[in-house]
Amino acid sequence: MQSNGIKNDSKESNHHLQHVQSCPTMQTHLNHDTERYRRSSSSSGNGSCTPGSNSRSPSPTPFSPLIDRINSRIASQDKWFSLEFFPPRTAAGAVNLLHRFDRMFNGQPLFCDVTWHAAGNPAGDCETSSITVASAAANYCGLQTMLHMTCVKQTKDQITVHLNRTKDCGIRNILALRGDVPGDIEFEPTPGGFNYAVDLVKHIREEFGEYFNICVAGYPMGHPDAGSYEEDLKHLKTKVDAGADFIITQLFFDAETFLKFYDDCRAIGIDVPIIPGVMPIQSYASLRSLVKLSKLDIPRQILDEIEPIKDNDVAIRNYGIHQAASMCKKLFDSGKVHGFHFYTLNREVATMEILKQLGLWKCLDLRKMLPWKSTANHHRQKEDVRPIFWASRPKSYVYRTREWDEFPNGRWGDSSSPAFGELKDYHLFYLKSKSKSEDLRQMWGEEITCVEDVYEIFSCYLSGQENRYGHKITKLPWNEEEISLETQRLIDLGLIDINKKGMLTINSQPAVNGEPSSSPSVGWGSPNGYVYQKAYLEFFTSRENVAALLEVLTDYPLVTYHVVNHNGREDITNADRLKPIAVTWGVFPGVEILQPTVVDPESFMYWKDEAFGLWLEQWGRLYPEQSPSRQVINHIHDTFYLVNLVDNDYPKGNILFEILDKMQRRREEKRATEMPHNVDEEISAKKLKVSNPKDEQDMAWQLQ
């Protein structure tokens, strides 16, 4: 939460309240040889080449400045909300906060903001810095993000560096504050710095023009350090006159206080949007600390009503929810308020309940504009094509392409020189699983004795049944979410059965031939459109299965395949390596065909490193290094293959399960008639690079 340029002080001893105080087609067929655009020859700082981004139609998610979105909501009288969070103190807290961002994203906030923690390292590279958290919210969670910035202990040059870094992160919204120093020390300007928030607003406009939307803080009851309420309003007007786009207020406890402030602002010529800041009372102790730290006057009625229940945290929280919801309803009824900014204190229960009571929580109405989750990074607003491989790991894809100068728009392009960043650290806080190691062991097996145990884990994940230890499996290393309605279509076709038989699927989609874009299972994009998909399966499987599969596939010329082992020495495909295959597209009124997902052979080779790596980094590490469980996981990593199959004849449905059934029958025939050593020979007849390590072969037959 925030105030105006002359802010009150806050105490490091109360971390939550410190932040309260310091932050106010129809196309009947898409040919395998799709039109290509060359990749950009420009490179980023690390020499990364990026896919060509020749624009051909408006992006499905065109950039719109935050202030335009706010004004549009006000003009249409469409109600909305925004949320405030503060940087956590620990790396584990950062992981939890990002998963909270993901949950709150489902409610469709207009934006969120992240406070500037001057007592910490707000501009650092660590997980807990303000800039890192804000960048993660925008890039990895898809939230339109605003970053607080203060003048505390910063020179003009330092602030400029921070603003440039914020710009590089793709963030275009700043809440400009003077800020407070930690502890009880009075604010003193830093030599070469700024005295007030108005100076910061002027500096941003002088250095960056209209690039940033600027918000400033307002104080409905007048700032306690101001000479008078009227003087404080004049300070606020100077910030608006200096270039502020909108105002968010400090918290208050009754509707009349805000409405008077709103009218008084309009009376002196402040005509920008004024957003009321709301914080529900969540405990008696936090309320008392709030009064002490922020010098707020709390209405006597509220104090009298909570006195009898002050020792009952549940009752206090329910009271706070009722009080805030009632106040917000009165403000909506006034016709002067169309949205609220909630100070969450990094909690979600109370805020979410208030939003539901106000009819603002709209997760059931959430529509995907693309089949994958978009980022809110301004630099990626025109991005509308991605390889399908990262469908369940969008944060990883964003991370590995973060250094690209341009992003594919319209077509993926020529795959002659893809450049994905390496993923060396699987435990970066924005990629780390939200589950604890002990919880993952309960789901994925306290002990694994053979590969069939792993097959069981995969099938339980898809079926929703409990594993042998009595635990439901809600995620896998490659899939952090529970089964989607789209995947359910494939389950009905036999997806669970093939996993039980050793085809461990990590990515899939059904064939779709012109279903409405509003379909709850496969729909995406604008209303009144139609979507199309080619059936796709991606799975890990054994050498023996691969040998049989390659034989069967010779009878299916319309199926594209790619088979690779963990080190890429065995790399087999019937696809043109430089021509991506469109596997998802949509037809919408008034625009060209959108083609958002492709199967790109070269990108697949980058993805396989990550896909194989997850066996070791997320699953294998759950067990002691020399344990049987660890050895089984290592064996799968070392000897299994990653396979993707695309059925290009999508109007006829899905032929892939028929292929896999024939593969299994062919494998059994071969087992009955041939010796095991012929498996590698048959694979070698197909692969482009031959590798036949006898020790791995022998181990494979011992464990299968």
C-alpha positions in Angstrom: 0.0 0.0 0.0 1.2 3.5 -0.6 0.8 7.1 0.4 1.7 10.4 -1.3 5.2 11.9 -1.6 5.7 12.4 2.1 5.3 8.9 3.4 5.0 7.6 6.9 7.7 5.3 8.3 7.5 1.5 8.9 9.2 -1.0 11.1 11.3 -4.0 10.0 10.0 -5.9 13.0 6.6 -6.4 11.3 7.3 -7.7 7.8 3.6 -7.8 6.6 2.7 -4.4 7.9 6.0 -2.9 6.7 4.7 -3.5 3.2 1.2 -2.3 4.1 2.8 1.0 5.1 5.4 1.3 2.4 3.1 0.6 -0.6 0.0 2.5 -1.2 -9.0 -21.5 -41.6 -11.5 -22.5 -42.8 -8.3 -24.3 -44.0 -8.9 -27.9 -44.8 -5.3 -28.9 -44.5 -2.0 -27.4 -43.4 0.7 -28.8 -45.4 3.8 -30.3 -43.9 5.8 -27.8 -46.0 4.4 -24.7 -44.3 5.4 -21.2 -45.4 8.6 -20.2 -43.8 10.1 -17.0 -42.7 13.8 -16.8 -42.0 15.1 -16.3 -38.5 16.4 -12.9 -37.5 20.1 -12.6 -37.9 20.3 -10.3 -34.9 21.5 -11.7 -31.7 21.2 -10.9 -28.1 23.9 -10.4 -25.6 24.8 -14.1 -25.5 24.7 -14.5 -29.3 21.3 -16.1 -29.4 19.5 -16.1 -32.8 15.8 -15.7 -32.6 13.0 -17.0 -34.9 11.8 -14.6 -37.5 8.9 -12.5 -36.5 7.5 -11.1 -39.7 4.1 -9.7 -38.7 1.1 -10.5 -40.8 -2.0 -9.8 -38.7 -2.9 -8.3 -35.4 -1.6 -10.3 -32.5 -4.3 -12.2 -30.6 -3.1 -10.3 -27.5 -2.2 -6.8 -28.8 -0.5 -4.6 -26.3 -2.7 -2.1 -24.6 -1.2 0.3 -22.0 -2.6 -0.3 -18.5 -4.1 3.2 -18.3 -6.0 2.5 -21.5 -7.3 -0.7 -19.9 -8.4 1.1 -16.8 -10.1 3.9 -18.8 -11.8 1.4 -21.0 -13.2 -0.4 -17.9 -14.4 2.9 -16.5 -16.1 3.9 -19.8 -17.9 0.6 -20.1 -18.6 0.5 -16.4 -17.1 -3.0 -16.3 -16.1 -3.8 -12.8 -12.5 -5.1 -12.0 -9.9 -5.5 -9.4 -6.1 -5.4 -8.9 -3.9 -6.9 -6.3 -0.8 -6.0 -4.3 2.0 -8.3 -3.1 5.3 -7.8 -1.4 8.6 -9.7 -1.9 9.0 -12.6 0.5 12.0 -13.0 2.7 13.1 -16.5 1.7 13.6 -18.5 -1.5 10.9 -20.9 -0.4 8.6 -18.0 0.1 9.3 -16.9 -3.4 8.3 -20.3 -4.8 5.0 -20.1 -2.8 4.3 -16.6 -4.0 4.7 -17.5 -7.6 2.2 -20.4 -7.2 -0.1 -17.9 -5.5 0.3 -15.6 -8.5 -0.8 -18.5 -10.7 -3.9 -19.1 -8.6 -4.8 -15.5 -8.5 -4.3 -15.2 -12.2 -7.4 -17.4 -12.6 -9.5 -14.7 -11.1 -8.5 -12.3 -13.9 -7.1 -9.3 -12.0 -6.5 -6.3 -14.2 -3.0 -6.0 -12.9 -0.9 -6.7 -9.8 1.8 -4.7 -8.2 4.9 -5.6 -6.2 6.3 -3.4 -3.5 9.8 -2.0 -3.2 11.4 -3.3 -0.1 14.1 -0.7 0.6 15.3 -2.6 3.7 16.2 -5.6 1.5 17.9 -5.6 -1.9 15.0 -4.5 -4.1 17.1 -4.2 -7.3 19.1 -7.4 -6.8 19.1 -10.7 -8.8 18.1 -12.9 -5.9 14.7 -14.6 -5.7 13.4 -12.2 -3.1 14.2 -8.9 -4.7 11.4 -6.6 -5.8 12.5 -6.5 -9.5 12.9 -10.3 -9.7 9.5 -11.0 -8.2 7.8 -8.4 -10.4 9.6 -9.8 -13.5 8.5 -13.4 -12.5 4.9 -12.2 -12.1 4.9 -10.7 -15.6 7.0 -13.2 -17.5 6.2 -16.5 -15.9 2.7 -16.0 -14.5 1.2 -13.8 -17.2 0.1 -11.0 -14.9 0.1 -7.4 -16.0 2.5 -6.0 -13.4 3.4 -2.7 -11.8 6.5 -2.2 -9.8 6.8 0.2 -6.9 9.9 2.4 -6.9 11.0 4.8 -4.2 13.6 7.5 -3.7 15.0 6.0 -0.5 18.8 5.6 -0.4 19.0 6.0 -4.2 20.6 8.5 -6.5 19.1 9.7 -9.7 21.6 7.5 -11.7 20.8 4.5 -9.6 17.0 5.0 -10.1 17.6 5.3 -13.9 19.5 2.0 -13.9 16.6 0.3 -12.0 14.1 1.8 -14.5 16.1 0.5 -17.5 16.3 -2.9 -15.9 12.5 -2.8 -15.3 12.0 -1.9 -19.0 14.3 -4.8 -20.0 12.0 -7.1 -17.9 9.1 -6.1 -20.1 7.3 -4.1 -17.3 5.7 -0.8 -18.3 4.1 0.3 -15.1 5.6 2.1 -12.2 4.2 3.2 -8.9 6.3 6.2 -8.0 6.8 6.8 -4.2 9.1 8.8 -2.0 9.2 5.9 0.4 10.4 5.4 4.0 13.8 4.5 5.5 13.8 1.3 7.7 13.2 1.8 11.3 12.3 5.1 13.1 14.8 7.3 11.2 13.2 10.3 9.5 13.6 10.5 5.7 16.6 12.3 4.5 17.2 12.9 0.7 20.2 11.0 -0.7 22.7 13.4 -2.3 22.1 13.3 -6.0 18.6 11.8 -5.3 15.1 13.0 -5.0 13.1 14.6 -2.2 9.6 13.6 -3.2 7.6 11.3 -5.4 6.8 14.3 -7.7 10.5 14.5 -8.5 10.6 10.8 -9.4 7.5 11.2 -11.7 9.2 14.1 -13.5 12.4 12.1 -13.9 10.6 9.1 -15.4 8.8 11.3 -17.9 12.0 13.2 -18.8 14.1 10.0 -19.3 11.5 7.6 -20.6 8.8 9.7 -22.1 5.5 7.8 -22.3 7.0 4.3 -22.1 5.9 3.8 -18.5 2.4 4.3 -17.1 2.9 6.0 -13.8 0.8 5.6 -10.7 1.0 7.7 -7.6 -0.4 7.4 -4.1 -3.3 9.3 -2.6 -4.3 9.6 1.0 -8.1 9.8 1.6 -7.7 11.2 5.1 -4.7 13.4 4.4 -1.2 12.3 5.1 -0.4 12.5 8.8 2.8 14.4 8.1 1.1 17.0 5.8 0.3 20.4 7.2 -3.4 19.9 6.3 -5.7 17.8 4.3 -6.0 20.6 1.7 -2.2 20.9 1.5 -1.9 17.1 0.9 -4.4 17.4 -2.0 -2.2 20.1 -3.6 0.8 17.7 -3.3 -1.2 15.0 -5.1 -2.2 17.4 -7.9 1.4 18.3 -8.5 2.2 14.6 -9.0 -0.6 14.3 -11.5 0.4 17.5 -13.3 4.0 16.1 -13.5 2.7 13.2 -15.5 1.0 10.6 -13.3 -1.6 8.5 -15.1 -3.7 7.3 -12.2 -3.9 7.2 -8.4 -4.2 4.4 -5.9 -5.2 5.4 -2.4 -4.0 4.3 1.0 -6.5 2.1 2.8 -9.5 3.5 4.6 -12.4 2.0 6.5 -15.7 3.6 5.4 -17.1 4.5 1.9 -17.8 8.1 2.8 -14.1 8.8 3.5 -13.2 7.8 -0.1 -16.1 9.5 -1.7 -15.3 12.8 -0.1 -11.7 12.5 -1.2 -12.8 11.6 -4.7 -15.0 14.7 -4.9 -12.3 16.9 -3.4 -9.8 15.7 -6.0 -12.2 16.4 -8.9 -12.9 19.8 -7.5 -9.3 20.9 -7.7 -8.8 19.6 -11.3 -7.4 16.0 -10.6 -9.1 14.1 -13.5 -7.1 10.9 -13.7 -8.6 7.6 -12.4 -8.6 7.2 -8.7 -8.6 3.6 -7.5 -9.6 2.9 -3.9 -7.1 0.8 -1.9 -8.8 -1.9 0.3 -7.3 -4.1 3.0 -9.6 -6.4 4.9 -8.9 -6.7 8.6 -7.4 -10.1 9.2 -6.4 -10.1 12.8 -6.6 -7.9 15.9 -2.9 -7.8 16.3 -2.3 -6.7 12.7 -5.0 -4.0 13.1 -3.3 -2.5 16.2 0.1 -2.6 14.5 -1.4 -0.9 11.5 -2.8 1.9 13.6 0.6 2.5 15.2 2.6 2.3 12.0 0.4 4.2 9.6 -1.2 6.6 12.0 -4.6 5.8 10.6 -7.8 6.7 12.4 -10.1 3.7 12.6 -13.8 4.4 13.2 -14.9 3.8 16.8 -17.7 1.6 15.5 -15.2 -0.9 14.1 -13.1 -0.9 17.2 -16.2 -1.5 19.4 -17.4 -4.3 17.1 -14.2 -6.3 17.1 -13.4 -5.9 20.8 -15.5 -8.9 21.9 -14.0 -11.1 19.2 -10.4 -9.9 19.3 -9.1 -13.3 20.5 -10.9 -15.3 17.8 -8.9 -15.1 14.6 -11.5 -16.8 12.5 -14.2 -14.4 13.7 -12.0 -11.4 13.1 -11.2 -12.5 9.6 -14.9 -13.1 8.8 -15.7 -9.7 10.2 -13.0 -8.1 8.0 -14.4 -9.8 4.9 -17.9 -8.6 5.7 -16.7 -5.1 6.5 -14.6 -4.7 3.3 -17.3 -6.3 1.1 -20.0 -4.1 2.5 -17.8 -1.0 2.0 -17.0 -2.0 -1.6 -20.6 -2.5 -2.4 -21.4 1.0 -1.2 -18.7 2.4 -3.4 -19.9 0.5 -6.5 -23.4 1.8 -5.8 -22.1 5.4 -5.8 -21.3 5.1 -9.5 -17.9 6.7 -9.0 -16.0 3.5 -8.4 -15.5 0.7 -10.9 -12.5 -1.2 -9.5 -10.6 -1.8 -6.3 -7.0 -2.4 -5.4 -6.6 -5.0 -2.7 -3.7 -5.1 -0.3 -3.4 -8.9 0.1 -0.5 -9.0 2.6 0.6 -12.0 0.4 -2.5 -13.9 1.6 -5.4 -15.0 -0.6 -8.3 -16.4 1.4 -9.9 -13.2 2.6 -9.3 -11.3 -0.6 -10.7 -14.1 -2.7 -13.8 -14.4 -0.6 -14.5 -10.6 -0.9 -14.0 -10.8 -4.6 -16.5 -13.6 -4.8 -19.1 -11.7 -2.8 -18.6 -8.7 -5.1 -19.0 -10.9 -8.2 -15.4 -10.0 -9.3 -13.8 -13.4 -9.2 -14.3 -14.6 -12.8 -12.2 -17.7 -13.1 -15.1 -19.6 -14.7 -15.2 -17.1 -17.5 -11.4 -17.3 -18.2 -10.8 -17.7 -22.0 -7.4 -18.7 -23.4 -6.5 -16.4 -26.3 -3.9 -19.0 -27.3 -3.5 -22.7 -26.5 -0.7 -21.9 -24.1 -0.4 -19.3 -21.3 0.9 -16.0 -22.6 3.4 -13.8 -20.8 2.6 -10.2 -19.8 6.1 -9.1 -20.9 5.6 -6.2 -23.3 8.4 -7.4 -25.6 6.6 -10.7 -26.2 3.1 -9.2 -26.8 3.2 -10.2 -30.5 4.4 -13.7 -29.8 1.8 -16.2 -31.1 3.7 -19.4 -32.1 5.5 -21.8 -29.9 6.7 -25.5 -30.2 4.2 -27.8 -28.6 6.9 -29.5 -26.5 6.7 -27.0 -23.7 2.9 -27.0 -23.5 3.0 -28.1 -19.9 6.1 -26.2 -18.9 5.5 -22.7 -20.2 7.6 -21.0 -17.5 10.6 -23.1 -18.7 10.0 -22.1 -22.3 9.9 -18.4 -21.3 13.1 -18.8 -19.3 15.0 -20.5 -22.1 13.9 -17.9 -24.7 14.3 -14.9 -22.5 17.4 -13.6 -24.4 15.7 -13.6 -27.8 15.4 -10.2 -29.5 12.3 -11.1 -31.4 9.5 -13.7 -31.0 7.7 -15.7 -33.7 4.6 -13.9 -34.9 2.5 -15.7 -37.6 4.8 -18.6 -38.4 7.5 -20.3 -36.5 9.9 -20.0 -39.5 13.1 -21.7 -40.7 14.6 -24.0 -38.1 18.2 -23.8 -39.3 19.5 -22.0 -36.3 17.3 -22.2 -33.2 18.9 -20.9 -30.0 17.4 -21.9 -26.7 19.2 -21.0 -23.5 20.4 -23.9 -21.5 18.5 -25.1 -18.5 21.2 -26.0 -16.1 19.4 -25.2 -12.8 16.1 -27.1 -12.6 15.5 -25.6 -9.2 15.2 -21.9 -10.1 12.5 -20.6 -8.0 10.1 -19.9 -10.9 10.5 -23.5 -12.2 10.6 -25.3 -8.9 7.8 -27.6 -7.9 5.5 -26.2 -5.2 5.5 -29.7 -3.6 7.9 -30.8 -0.9 10.2 -33.7 -1.5 8.4 -36.0 0.9 5.1 -35.2 -0.8 6.6 -36.1 -4.2 7.9 -39.4 -2.8 4.5 -40.3 -1.6 3.1 -39.6 -5.1 5.9 -41.1 -7.2 6.8 -44.0 -4.9 8.6 -44.4 -1.6 10.4 -47.3 -3.3 10.7 -48.2 -7.0 11.9 -51.7 -7.8 11.3 -52.0 -11.5 10.2 -50.0 -14.6 6.7 -51.4 -14.2 6.4 -49.4 -10.9 7.0 -46.2 -12.9 4.4 -47.3 -15.5 1.9 -47.6 -12.6 2.7 -44.1 -11.5 2.0 -42.6 -14.9 -1.3 -44.6 -15.3 -2.5 -43.5 -11.8 -1.8 -39.9 -12.7 -4.0 -40.2 -15.7 -6.8 -42.2 -14.1 -6.9 -40.2 -10.9 -6.7 -43.4 -8.8 -4.5 -43.6 -5.7 -1.1 -45.3 -6.0 -0.2 -48.4 -4.0 0.7 -46.2 -1.1 -2.8 -44.7 -1.0 -1.9 -41.3 -2.4 -3.4 -39.5 -5.3 -0.9 -38.4 -8.0 -1.7 -34.8 -9.0 1.5 -34.1 -11.0 4.5 -35.5 -12.7 7.9 -33.8 -13.4 6.7 -32.8 -16.9 3.1 -31.9 -15.8 2.5 -29.7 -12.8 -1.2 -29.5 -13.3 -4.0 -32.1 -13.0 -5.5 -33.7 -16.0 -7.3 -31.3 -18.4 -10.6 -31.9 -20.2 -8.6 -32.1 -23.5 -6.5 -35.0 -22.2 -9.7 -36.7 -21.0 -10.6 -37.2 -24.7 -7.4 -39.2 -25.2 -8.0 -41.2 -22.0 -11.3 -42.3 -23.5 -9.2 -43.6 -26.6 -6.8 -45.6 -24.5 -4.2 -43.2 -23.1 -4.1 -45.0 -19.7 -3.7 -48.4 -21.3 -0.6 -47.4 -23.3 1.0 -46.0 -20.2 0.5 -49.2 -18.4 2.3 -51.0 -21.2 5.4 -48.7 -21.1 4.6 -45.7 -23.3 5.0 -43.0 -20.8 3.2 -40.0 -22.2 4.2 -36.5 -21.2 2.4 -34.4 -23.8 -0.6 -35.1 -26.1 -3.5 -33.6 -27.9 -6.5 -35.1 -29.7 -7.4 -34.5 -33.3 -9.9 -31.6 -33.7 -11.6 -30.7 -37.0 -13.4 -27.3 -36.8 -14.8 -27.2 -33.2 -16.0 -23.9 -31.9 -13.4 -21.7 -30.2 -15.7 -21.7 -27.1 -15.3 -25.4 -26.6 -14.5 -26.0 -22.9 -12.0 -28.7 -23.7 -10.1 -27.6 -26.8 -11.3 -24.0 -27.3 -9.1 -20.9 -27.5 -9.0 -17.5 -29.1 -11.7 -15.0 -30.0 -15.4 -15.8 -29.9 -17.1 -17.2 -33.0 -14.0 -18.9 -34.3 -13.1 -22.5 -35.1 -10.1 -24.5 -34.0 -8.2 -27.4 -35.5 -5.6 -29.9 -34.2 -3.6 -32.8 -35.5 -3.4 -35.7 -33.1 -0.1 -35.6 -31.2 1.5 -38.0 -28.8 4.9 -37.6 -27.0 6.2 -40.4 -24.8 9.2 -42.2 -23.3 9.5 -45.9 -24.2 12.0 -48.7 -24.3 14.5 -49.7 -27.1 12.4 -52.8 -27.8 9.2 -50.7 -28.4 11.1 -48.3 -30.6 12.4 -51.1 -32.8 8.9 -52.4 -33.3 7.4 -48.9 -33.8 9.8 -48.0 -36.5 8.8 -51.1 -38.5 5.0 -50.4 -38.0 5.4 -46.7 -39.1 6.5 -47.7 -42.6 2.8 -48.5 -43.2 1.7 -45.0 -42.2 3.2 -42.3 -44.5 0.9 -39.6 -43.2 2.4 -39.9 -39.7 5.4 -37.9 -38.9 7.7 -39.2 -36.2 10.8 -38.2 -34.3 12.7 -40.6 -32.0 15.8 -39.6 -29.9 17.7 -41.0 -27.0 19.1 -38.9 -24.1 22.4 -37.9 -25.6 21.1 -37.4 -29.2 23.4 -40.0 -30.7 20.3 -41.9 -31.9 18.2 -39.4 -33.7 15.6 -40.8 -36.1 12.9 -38.8 -38.0 11.0 -38.8 -41.3 10.5 -35.0 -41.1 12.3 -32.3 -42.9 14.5 -30.9 -40.1 14.1 -27.4 -41.3 10.4 -27.4 -41.8 8.1 -27.1 -38.8 4.7 -28.9 -38.8 1.6 -27.0 -37.8 -0.3 -29.0 -35.2 -2.8 -26.4 -34.0 -4.5 -23.6 -35.8 -7.6 -21.5 -35.6 -9.9 -19.5 -37.9 -11.5 -16.3 -36.5 -13.6 -13.5 -37.9 -11.6 -10.7 -39.5 -8.1 -12.0 -39.2 -5.7 -14.4 -40.9 -5.4 -18.0 -39.8 -3.6 -18.3 -36.4 -1.1 -21.1 -36.1 0.0 -21.1 -32.5 1.7 -24.5 -32.0 4.2 -26.4 -34.2 6.3 -29.5 -34.0 9.8 -28.3 -34.9 12.5 -31.0 -35.2 15.4 -28.8 -34.2 13.5 -27.4 -31.2 12.7 -31.0 -30.2 16.4 -31.6 -29.8 16.6 -28.8 -27.3 13.5 -30.0 -25.5 14.8 -33.6 -25.2 17.6 -32.4 -23.0 15.1 -30.9 -20.6 12.7 -33.8 -20.8 15.3 -36.4 -20.1 16.9 -34.2 -17.5 13.7 -34.1 -15.4 14.1 -37.8 -14.8 17.3 -37.2 -12.9 16.8 -33.7 -11.5 13.2 -34.0 -10.2 12.5 -37.7 -9.8 15.8 -39.4 -9.3 17.1 -37.0 -6.7 14.2 -38.0 -4.4 16.2 -41.2 -3.6 19.7 -42.0 -2.2 22.3 -42.1 -5.0 23.0 -45.9 -4.8 19.4 -47.0 -4.0 17.4 -49.4 -6.3 14.9 -46.6 -6.8 17.5 -44.2 -8.1 19.0 -46.9 -10.3 15.6 -47.6 -12.0 15.1 -43.9 -12.7 18.7 -43.7 -14.1 18.0 -46.7 -16.3 15.0 -45.1 -17.8 16.9 -42.0 -18.5 19.9 -43.8 -20.0 18.1 -46.4 -22.1 14.6 -45.2 -23.0 13.8 -43.0 -26.0 11.7 -39.9 -26.4 9.2 -40.2 -29.2 6.8 -37.8 -30.8 4.1 -38.8 -33.3 1.9 -36.4 -35.5 -1.1 -37.7 -37.4 -1.3 -35.3 -40.3 -4.6 -36.8 -41.6 -6.5 -35.0 -38.9 -10.0 -35.0 -40.6 -10.1 -38.8 -40.2 -9.5 -38.7 -36.4 -6.7 -40.3 -34.5 -4.7 -43.2 -36.0 -1.9 -43.1 -33.3 -3.5 -45.5 -30.9 -3.9 -48.0 -33.7 -0.2 -47.7 -34.5 0.8 -48.2 -30.9 -1.4 -51.3 -30.7 0.3 -52.8 -33.8 3.6 -51.9 -32.3 2.9 -53.9 -29.2 1.7 -56.9 -31.2 4.8 -56.6 -33.4 7.0 -56.5 -30.3 5.5 -59.7 -29.0 5.9 -61.4 -32.3 9.6 -60.4 -32.3 10.1 -61.6 -28.7 8.8 -65.0 -29.7 11.0 -65.3 -32.8 14.2 -63.3 -32.3 17.1 -62.9 -29.9 17.4 -59.6 -28.0 20.6 -58.5 -29.6 18.8 -57.7 -32.9 17.0 -54.7 -31.3 19.9 -52.3 -31.6 20.6 -53.5 -35.1 17.1 -52.7 -36.3 17.2 -49.2 -34.7 20.6 -48.6 -36.3 19.1 -49.3 -39.7 16.8 -46.3 -39.2 18.8 -43.8 -37.2 21.0 -41.1 -38.7 23.8 -41.5 -36.1 24.6 -45.1 -35.0 25.4 -45.8 -31.4 25.3 -49.3 -29.9 26.8 -49.4 -26.4 26.8 -53.0 -25.3 26.7 -52.3 -21.6 23.5 -50.2 -22.0 22.0 -53.0 -24.2 22.7 -55.7 -21.6 21.3 -53.6 -18.8 18.2 -52.9 -20.8 17.4 -56.6 -21.2 18.1 -57.3 -17.5 15.6 -54.7 -16.3 12.9 -55.2 -18.9 
